[in-house]
């Protein structure tokens, strides 16, 4: 382990050297981020998954810097141009751009105007001019005329080319200009002539200008995408006079003919070499920053989507809606296995709608159906409305399910393997139903980019995107934990320490030997060694197994501690888990040892109080406004219920049930200022929005979540076409919940009244 890396990571993340070193050691030993975060808190000082992930990323970054530095030192040394001063600077730099600036004068060059001039013998003239001594420059230049240099003007031009390259390669100057770009560069874009109609969606950027340091990521990515499509051309530059002033101040030291030549060379150096080079650098940096922000948005959306509330292990009917081709319908058992499938035509105005009702009613009774999932695509609202009118003789909840990516799953190798005898339409319906039962277990089978919760996900660095999204999936799966005896190999593959191969071996063992009875039995799985067992065991659950702790997040390495605690309370482990009065009197300090610290003991007691409890929220019923099914039904001023379907840097998209999500711009998400939409909303959150504007031609709906005006000033709200208020699905509007101040005031009034 490199001590310099430890110090740098400690400083950058504001954590102690011990935390950085311990975390890096654990990672080097093959421990995973979820395992370290949950089961090694004493060693890391309770670093969370995000911090541990950053330690991992920084370690990799500094190793890359080390590799590049070693190459640069080797190259310069082989040229016999290394000096003690240069070596010291190289060894103490941890910024790639600085290293590249120092390397630039020694970097092997392709043929340039300067190298051509040097070949013509003009380097001595360039040095004379660069010194800017008084004297007759024309006379000096004449002495350099030869077979390759015909005139004094040609000699002077060649000398300027050499000087321009020297100026370009000056590390001190590049640092100054880099600071100028950082503080004052402006990102501008112009439409390419004749591309106005083709690029109308980029109209906002046809004549655009914004300071680089403040431009939001989505604008950077939009401009770059438009450039790639040949619609716009963009520039990133500071004011040219500011840049040339910096160069002149450093290099133009006299006031004579030689100084005039240096001034010309400086202007050429900036326009031809420095500005393009630095613009490319800052363009890459802006892209990298925008990528990072977009990936963070995508990752947070994915986390919220994966952790969406599950219905749980209940039998469901799933319907993939359609008009002409009918609704592909399946029945799934509690574990998500398909037990029946058919096509119904509930929207046909003939006997077929009665057949659809009869089939659904029959399946509900035959398979003891608890809920019905309806995809939110074409004909979704109409199909949902049809099903809700059916009298099943008991309560059967109907849920609209976001079907983004279901078609990707249905055509995947995973789906073909699961359902080799069924077509893509049946597989898509199964995916919709399983998303209701357990979103996490189903969505891990789909490429996260296809789930539809990203921002410019196809424009960002795909390697970084995959790394980030994979880390989120792993985090979510391990946070929730999985049932060892029912989880698919696709879900098991994301468990800490496993991966696809071991996951497949677990499923194979399960098929050959029946359900696992305890966690120790995992060690009998082919190729699942001690390290893999250590990493995975705490995240795998066994219901009704030999040991009640096997159905908790308590790691097997700490079972002895729990047994000691139970013995101290003169009870069984099962009694300890079931009785709060026994746990309340435990003094954790009595059980602290060299192996087990207070943080771990506190986690164990928390887990004993809620073993195997799913950390996700409970699922809630949601209803769209009655009579609002298309954009034509929506009018400005309406107040409607909706569901947040996507969050971006500039706002949130909300499904109000009209097949076209509306946008709540960040400025309309809250009455107070917010810089991040996640401060106001979460994915799948049920919200109430007010319609600001409708543009049917462009398929745009503008919404607001800001509070309405005070009642005395409020204009009458638009009513839905059912004649009922559009708020709350056609039901009476409920009073808004009291805020903290109102609740305290009401409590005080009540107290004094009593």
N, C-alpha and C positions, 0 to 999 in steps of 0.2 A: 504493500500500500504506500502510495506517494504522500509523504507528510505535507507537501505543498498543496496537494489536492484537498487534504483534510482541512487545512487552514482556509483555503479559498472557499470551500463549500460552507464551512462554519460562518465565515464572514458574510457570504452572499445570502444565506438563508436565516441569518441571525439566530443560529443555534450554537450550543457549546461544542468545543472540539471533541469532547467525549461522545456526545450524541452523534456527531458526524462520523467519527472513527468506528463506533460500535455498529452503526447502521451500514456503513460500507463493508465492514467485516461480515456481517450477517448476509448481505447480498452476495459477497464473494463466496460464501459457503454454500450458496444455492438456495437460500431461503427466499420465499416470495414476498411481495409487498403486503398482501392481505395477512399472511402468517406473522410477519414481523410486527405489523400494526396491532394485531389482536393479542398475540401470545408472547411478545418480547418487549413489553412496555418498560420494564425496569432497565433493560439495556439501552433503549432509545430515548428514555425520558418522556414516554408517551407521545412520540411523534405520530401524526396521523398518516393515512395513506397518501394524501397529496404531498406532504413534506417528504415522505420516504421516496415517492416517485420522483420528486425534484432532486433529491440526493443522487438517485440512480441516473437521471438525465445529465446532471452537472458532472458526475464522475466520467460519463461517456464523452462529454464535450471537452473536458480538460485532457483526457487521453488522446483525443483527436488533435488538440493543440500541441501536445507533446510530440506526436508523430510528425506533424508538419514542421515544428521547430527543429527536430532532429534532422529532417531532410534538408532544411535550409542551411543549417550549420555544416552539414556534410558537404553540400554543394559549394558553399563559399570557401570552406577549408580546402577542398580539392582544387579550387582556382588559385590557392595560395594568397588570398586577399583578406583572410580573417585577421582581425585585430582584437586585443584584449577588451577594448572599449565596446566594440561591436558585439563581441561574444557575451559580455555582461548584459548589454541591452536586450539581446535575443533571449537570454536565459531568464530574464525578469519580466518578460512580456507574456500576458495571457490573453491578448486580444489578437485574433487572426489578422484583422486589418492592419494593425501595427507591425506584425511580423512580415506581412506582405510588402508594406512600405519600405521596411529595412532591406528586404530581399530584392526589391525592384532593380536597383543599379547592377546587381550581380546576376540577375535572371537571364538565362540564355535567350537571345532575341531572334526573332525572325527578321527578315530584311526590312529596314525602316529608312526613312529619309536621312536620319542621322547616321546610320551605319554606312549608307551609300556615300555620304559626305566624308566620313572618316576614311573610307577606302580611297577617296580622291585626294587624301592628304591634307584635309582642311581642319583637323583637330587643333593643331598649333594656333591657327588663326582664331579659332573659336575661343581658345584660352586667353589669347591677347585681348580680344574684344571683351570677354567676360570680366577681365581685370579692370576695364574701363579707365585705362591710363590716357593722358593727353597725347596727341600726336596725329600725324597724317594717316588716316585710316585707308584712304584710296591708295596711297603709296605702299602701305603694308600689304593690302589685298593683292596688288599687282604681282608681288613676289610669289603668290600662290597659283598664278596662272600656269597651266601645264596642258598636256594632251587631253586631259579629262575635264579641265576647267578653262573655258574659253575667255571669260571676261571677269572683271572685278565684281560686277553685279552678281554673277554666278557664284563667285567665291564667297561673297558676303551672304548670299542666300544659303549656301551650304553651311556656313559657320552658324547662322541663325538656327538652322535645323538641329545642329548639334546642341546649341545652347538651350533650345526649347526642350530637348530630351533631358538635359541635365536638370532643368527647372521642374519638369514633370516627375523626375525621380527623386526629388528632394523630400525626405520624410518629414522634416519640420514644416515645410510649406503644405504638404498634403494634410498634415494634422490641423493646421490653421484653417484650410479650406473646408475640411471635414466639419469643423466646428461651425463655420459659416453656413454650410448646407444644413446642419442639424438645427440651427437656430432660426434661419431665415428662408430656407428653400420653399418654393411654391410649386404645387402640383397643378399644372394646367392641362386642359384638353380642348381640342378643336375637332369639329366634324370634318371628315374628308369630303371634298367637293363632289357632289353627285350622290352621296350616300345618305342624304337626309331621310328619304322615304324608307329605305331599307332598314335604317337604324333608328326608327322613330321611338322605340322603347328606351333608347339612350338619350332622348331629347334633352334631359336635364344636364347632360355633359357636353352638349354641342359647343358651348362657349363657357367653360368652367374654369374656376381658379380657387384654390384653397391652400392655406399654409400646410406644409407637409406634416409638421409636428402635431397638428390637431385634426387632420382629416380622418374620419371614421373608417374602419376596416372595410365596411361594405361598399363604400364609394371607391376605394382603391381597387377592390376586386372587380367592381362593375366597369371601371375605366380600362383595366387590364384585359378584361374579357372582350370589351368593345374593340380594343386595339387588335386583339387576336382575330377578331371577326372582320377586320378591315374597315371599321366604321369610324374610329377616332384615331388621332395621333396625340400622344401626351408628352409632356416635358416636366422634369423636376430640376429646377435651377433657382439659385438666389439671384439677386440683382447683379448684372454683369459688372457694373462699375465698382461694386463692393469687392468682388473677387479680384479684379485687376488692380485695385488699390493695394490689396494685401500683397499681391505678387510684386508690384513695383516697389513697395516699401522695403521688401526683403532683398530684391535683386538689383534694382536700378539705383546705384550708389553715387553716380556722378552726373555731370551736365555737359556732355561732349558728344562727339560723333559716335564713339563706342557705346555710350549710354543709350543713344537713340537706337542703335542696333539691338541692344539687350532689351529695350522696351518693346521693339517690334517682335523679338523672339518670345517675350513674355506673353504678349497678346496672342500670338500664334499657339504657344504652349497651352494656354487656357482653353481656347476655342477648339483646337484640334486634338489635344491629349487629355488635359486635366478635367475639363467639364464633361466630356463623354465618359471618361473613366469613373469619375465620382458620381455622375448621374446614374450610370449602370449599377454602381455599388449601392446607392441610396434607393434606387428602384428595387433592387433585390432585397434590401433591408425592409423597405415598405411592404413588399410582398410577403416577406417572412413574418413581419409583425401582423399584417392583415390575416395571413394564414393562421397564426397562433390564436388570434382573437376569434376567428371564425370557427376554428377547431374547438376552442373552449366553449363556444356557444353550442356547437353540435354535441359535444361531449356531455354538457350539462343537460341538454334536451334528452339525449339518449338515456342518461342516468334516470331522469324523471319518468321516462316512458317505460324503461325496464322495471322500475319499482312501482309501477301503477298498481292500484288495488286489484287483487285477484278475487274472483268469485269463490274460489276454493274447489276442492274435489266434489263436484256435483254434476249430475247428468244434465246435459244441455242439448238443445236443438240449435243448429247454426244455419243461417239462411244467407246465401250470396244473391242479392236481388238482381232482377232483370225484367225487362218488358217483353220483348218479342220472344227471347229464348227461354223465358221463365226463370224461376228462382231455384238455384241448385241448393238442395236441402239435405242435411245430414243429422243423424242422432249420434251423440257421443256419450260414453259412460263416464263414471266419475274420474277415471284416469285419462280421459281424452281419447280412448279407443273408439273407432267408428263401429257402430252396431247396425246402422241402416242408412240408406241414402235414396233419394228420389228427386224428381223435378216437379215443382208445383207452379201453377199459373194463377196466383191470387188476384192479379190485376185485370184478368180477362172478364168481360162483362157477360158471362154465360155460365154454364154448368161447371166449368173448370175452377171457378173461384170456390164453389161449394165443395168440389173434390179436394181443393187445397185445405179448406177449413176442416174437413173430415179427417184428412191425413194427419194434420197437426194435432187435432184433438185425440186421435188414436195413439199417436206416438207419445204424447204427454202422459197418458195413462199406462201405456205398455212399458215404457222405459223409465217411469217415475221421474219425469223431467222437472228440474227446479227452475230453469230459466231459458230464455230464447235469445240468441245473439243474432243481430241483423247487421250486415255490412253497411257502411255509410256511403256506398257508391250510388250509381245510377239506380233510381227507383227505391232507394233505401227508405226514405220518409214514407212513401206510399205503402210499402210493404209493412213497415212498422205499424202504421195506422191500421192496416187490415188485421194484423195479428192481435193488436190491443183490443179490438172489438169482439174477439172470440171469447166465449164463456167456456173456460176449461173446467168449471166446477170447483176450482180452488185457485189460490194465488200463484200465478206464474209470471215472474218479472221479465220484462222485455228490455234488452240493452242494445243501444247502437254501438257498434264496434268499429274503430278505425281500421280500414282494410289495406292501408298503404303497405306495399311490399308483399301482400298475400299472393299476388300473381307471380312474384319472383320466387317465393317458396314453392308454389305449385309446380313450377317448371324446373325446379332444382333437382340435383342428384339425390339430395336428402329425401325429398318428397317421393321421387320415383322408387327409392329403396323402401320407404314406408308403405307406399300404396302402388305396387307395380301393376295391379289389375284395374286401376281407376284412372280416369283422365284428369287434366289440370283443373277442370271446373269443380270436381268433387274434392280434390286436394285443397283448393282455395277455400271452400266452405269449411273443411276441417280446420284449417288454419284460423279462420275467423272464430270458430267455436272454442278452440284451444286458447286463443288470446283472451277470451273471457274467463276461462277456468284459471289460467296462470299465464299472464303476459310474458313474464321472464322466461319461463321454460320454452315458450314457443318462439319468441323473438330472437333467441340466441341462434336459431337455425337460419336466420336471414342476414345477409350482408347489411351492416348498419347503415351504409350509404343509401340503401333502397327503402329505408323505413319512412323517409320523407320528413325528417325533423331537422334538417341542416340548413346552412346558409352558404351558398356557393361551394358546396362540398366537392363538386367536380373540378373546381378551379384551384383548390389548395394543394399543397404538397401531399401526394397520396400516401407516401411512406409514413410521414408524421401523422396523418389522419388515421391510418390503420393502427399505428402504435397507440395513439391516444384512445381510440374507440375500443380496441381490444382490452386496454387497461380498465376502461369503465365497465365493460362486460364482466371481466374477472372480478372487479370490485363488487359489483351488484350481486353476482351469483354467490360469492363467498359471504357477503353480508347477510343474505337471506338464508343460506345453507340449502342443502338438497336432501331429499329422501333417498338413501342409498339403495333401497329396494324397489323404487319405482322410477327414478330419474333415467332419462334417455342418455345414450352415450354422448350426444351433442351437448347436453347440459353438464354432465360429469366432466367433460373435457376442459371446462373452464374452472374446475375446482383446483385450488392451490396444490401444486406438486404433481398433478396428473397429466393432462394432455390427451390427445386423441387416442394414442396407442393404449395407455393404461385404462382409459375410460372404456374402450372396446373390450379389454381383458376383463374388466369388472362385470360388464353386461354378460359376457360369455360365461364367466364363473357362476353368475346368478342363474342363468338358464340351465346350467349343468348340475348345480348343487342346491337350487332353491334359494329362498330369501336368506340374507345375512342375519345371524342371530346376535352378533356383537361386532364391535369395531375391530377387535383383535383378528377376526376372521379375514380381514382385508389382507393380512400378511400372507395368506395362502394364494392370493391372486398372482398369476404369472408376472414376474418382473417388477412387482411392487415391493421395493426394498424398504429398509428402515427410514431413509431420508424422505422418500415419497410418503410413507405412512405418517411420519412426523408432520409433514406439511399439509396433508389432506384430512387427517382423521377428525380434527375439530370442526370441520365444515360439513361433515356427512352425518345424517341423522338416521337412527333406526327406531321406528315405532314398535312398541311392545316387544323389545328385545330382552336379552338376559340382564342388562344393567340399565337402570333408569337414566343414568348419566349419558348413555349412548344416544339419547334423544335430546341432548342439550348441546350448547356450545362449549361446555367444559372439555378441555383437552384431556385425552387419556393419561398424559404424563402428570396430570394433577388429580387423578382419581384418589390416590393415597391421601392427599391433603383433605379432600372432602370426607373420606372415610374417617380420618382422624377427628375432623370437626364433629361428625355425627357421633362418634364414640364419646367425645367430650360432652355432648348433649344427651348421652345415653339413649340414643334413638337410631333407627336405620337411616340410610341415605334417602330412601323413599319418603320417610316421615319428615326428614329435614327439608326436602323439596316441597312438601305439601303443607307445612305448618309455619306460618309467619312468626308465631310467638317463640318458636325455637330459634329462628334465625335472628330475631331482634336482640337477643341477649348475648350473641357471639361477639367477642372482642378479637378482631382480626389480628391484632398485634401478638396475641398468644401463639399464632401459627406462622409468624414470619421466620424464615430461615435463609441460609445462603442461596438456596435455589429458588425460593418463592418469596416475593416481596409484597408489600402492602397493596400496590396497584393490581397485581394479579389476584390477590385474595378478595379485594373489593369487587373485581369483575366476576369472580366465581360466585359470590353471594348474590350479586344482581341476576346472574343467570339462573341460579337455583330458585329465585322468586318467579321466574317466567320461562321455564325450560320449553324449548321448541316453539315459542310464540313467534309468529310471523311478524317481522318489523314493519311490514307494509300496512298502509291504511286499509280500512274496511271499504268494500265497494258501496257506492251510493247510486240510487236511482236518479236519472236525469230525464227531463222532458223538454223538448223544444216547444216553441210557441205554436199554438193551434192555428192552422190556416196559413202558416208561413212556410211555403215549400219551394218557392223559386224567387229569383231576384226581382221579378215583376211584382211580387207580393210585398216587398220591402219598401218602406217610405222613410224619408228623413224625419227624424223626431221620434220614431218608434223606440221603445225600450224592450229589449229582447233577452232571453236567456241564451247562453252559448257555452261552448267548451273550448279552452285554449288548445290548439292543435300544433302550434309551432312558435318558437321564440327566437327572435333574431336580435342583432345589435340595435336595430332601429325600431323595434316594437314587437307586438305579438299578433299572431293570426288566430282568429276565433271562428269556429264553426257555429253558425246560427241556424243550420238546417236547410240551407238553400243550394247545396252542392258547390258553393263558391265561398271559401273562407274570406272573412272581412279582416282588415288590418286596423289594429289599435296602435297608432303611432306612439312612440315612447312619451311624447309630450301630452298624450291623452290617457296614459295608463294610471296616473295618480294626480291628486290635487297638489302634492308636494313635488319638488324637483327630485328626479331619480336619474342616475347615470347608467343603470343597468336594468333592463326589463325584469330580470329575475328578482329584483327587489319588490316588484309589485305582483307578479303572477308566476305560476308554475304550470308545467305541462299537464294537461287533462283536468285543470282546475275549472270548476263550474263558476261562471261569471255572469254578470248582468251588464249589457252594453247598450249605449244609445247610438242610433244610426245618425251619422253626420251627413253622408253624401253617398249617392248611388251612381255608378257609371256603367250601365248595362253593356254598352258597346265595347268597352275595354275590360269588362268583367271585374270591376273594382268596387269594393264596399269599404267605406271609411267609417270607423266606429270610434266611440269614446267610452272610457270607464270612469271618467270624472263624475263626481256627484252632481245631481241635478240642482238647478237653481232653487232658492228658498220658495216654499209653497206660495207665498203671496205674489211672487213675481213670475211664477212658472206658467208658461203657455200650456194650453191643453195638449196632452200627448196624442199622437196619431194612434188610431185604433186599428187592430188587425182586421182583415176582411171577413172575420167571423162575427164582427160586431162586439167582440169581447176585448178587454184590454190585452195588448200584445205581451205585456210583462208576465213572466212566470207561467208560460204555457197556457195562457187563457184563464188562469185562476186569479183570484183576488191577490193583489200585491200585499206581501207580508211587510210588517214594519221592519225597518232596518235595525240591526242589532245595536245596542247601546255601546258607545265607546267607553274607555276607562273612566274619564271624567264624569260622563253622564251617569254611569253606574254608581260611582261614589256619591254623587249629588243626590241621586234617588235614595240611596241607603241612608244618608244623613236626614233627608226629609222624613223617611219612614221612622227613624229613631226618635226624632223630636215629636213626631205625631203620636208615637206610643207613649 
